[in-house]
Structure formats: structure tokens, C-alpha cells
Amino acid sequence: MSLEATTQKISGRAAATADLGSSVKFVFGEGVIYLDGKGGITNDNTDAACTVSMDIADFNAMLEGSLNPMSAFMGGKMRIDGDMSVAMKLQSIFG
């Protein structure tokens, strides 16, 4: 799935990011998706409190529920930099 399609897919869930209280950036080879923590979403490569790096196919698998986020992290499919407490709140997006 393309970055544009993935951005569209997650934009419906962006309202849940208000619960994060902080910004998150997902970094893929194709580009980035930035969630401002207030429900806003862009593809701007802006600094964030938490940065999640992974393959876009794995990200989409998590959105669809076929890949568990904890399994992705423990299996090395996802790298997290920055505020880990923000990363723990991401379940509101993937749940």
C-alpha cells in the first residue's frame, strides 16, 4: 500500500491521537506520517516526541490487526526512538 493510501487509512483514526498528548512520527522508506497528538495528521517530516520506524507493509498489517504491535517490536520489525510512554499509548490507534 502506498504512503498516500496509508495516510488516508490512518486519518480516520487520527482523532484517537488526541489521547496521546504528544506527537508521533512513523518513518517508512516511502516517507513519513506525522500525528500531532491533537488529532492532526500530515506527511511532514517534523520532529516528534516519539519516532516509530518500520516497513509500511508491516504498519498496514498492524492497522488491519494481522500483526501485533508488541510482536513487531520484539521481532525487530519496528524500532522506537524517543518517549516510550507515548509509544505505549499507540494502542488507541491500532486497537
Secondary structure, DSSP 8 states (H G I E B T S, - for coil): --HHHHHHHHHTTGGGGGGT-S-EEEEETTEEEEE-SSS-EE------SEEEEE-HHHHHHHHHTSS-HHHHHHTTSEEEEE-HHHHHTTHHHH-
